[in-house]
Amino acid sequence: MKLFFIGFIFIVFSTCTPVAHQMVFPAEKWQRATPESQGVHEIAMLEALNYLKSISFGDGNEEVMIIKNGRVIYEGDSIYKKHNIWSCSKSFTSTILGLMIEDEMIKLDDHVFKYEPFLKAKYPEVTFRHFATMTSGYNAVGRSRWNEDSEDWSLTPYLPGEPIFEPGTQYAYWDEAMMMMGRVLTRILGQTMKSYFDHRVGSKIGFGDWKWSTEGEINGIPINNGCTNVMINATQLARFGHLFLNNGAWNGNQIIPQSWVNSATSVQVTKDIPVAGTDRKSAKGNGAYGFNWWVNGGLSAMPDAPPKTYYASGLNHNVCFVIPEWNMVIVRMGVDGNPPEGKHVVWNEFLKRLSKAMR
């Protein structure tokens, strides 16, 4: 604050950020604000949202939230509707991994067989880093449980099959690998991943009640499915995104190490790592994948989005975008199917239009 005396009048120049634009954190409820008060042109924002609705299916914008500076500037009518967020769940699993590393239970480059000995025969070189970046090559015995011509989603995800490739040499978006990672983390924790998340994160950010379905058990402990089945609503997913937007801190308290947030949301799968020729080769994570977060880059680039944008992504057009340049979190949830154009194509256009609303 600078004060200048001119005659009998004090002129005050403030060097502080305007109060309306300071970062805030929700208590029991999110704070609401007008778009204009947060430096967002409402008409341009609504035009972008109309585009998003036009390329979505039945759920439209019912479960959409736009949060800037910690304040809700747009919300649909069904933001409290709870359901599966599908592969957005993977970002929860990798967050647990990061917290376990902070708690010195494991190291990122530990060989996983040290904690799950039956993996040594076929996967002696696989590390937690490989699992979190989809470069493990892990594959279970048996083909898809969904009557599809796929090797993924076996009915026996914890029964190791022959590797798809040597760890670290290729990228394959593979749900069985995340299921195995969830099993190993549960064994080490000695409790469910959900209970650990609730203690370390949920209780501190007002996450509230939620569910995480299980797939089998180990030592009598249910295994939360490492790849899917986190069941929450848009307000809860937005809290998760807001925590990451603030580098793992919440209202002055460091909940997740900033170093983990930075690493998890940065490219960990370089462009030169090829995508494996599986039936899931359309998921191109080279140059665009962190530790179970998608990063703006590679063949999934969104050239018209802010460069630092990253997001959690799941089936049925479930996404949680974190946009540091705009101090913004955008959540879209639904059960209505992916846009046929491809998510990164749709969201690139949406964010291009939304950029016109930023002042």
Secondary structure by P-SEA (a helix, b strand, c coil): cbbbbcccbbbbbbccccccccbbbbccbbbbbccccccccaaaaaaaaaaaaaaccccccccbbbbcccccccccccccccccccccaaaaaaaaaaaaaaaccccccccccccccccccccccccaaaaaacccccccccccccccccccccccccccccccccccccccccaaaaaaaaaaaaaaacccaaaaaaaaccccccccbbbbbbcccccccccccccccccccaaaaaaaaaaaaacccccccccccaaaaaaaacccccccccccccccccccccccccccccccccccccccccccccccccccccbbbbbccccbbbbbbbccccccccaaaaaaaaaaaaaaacc
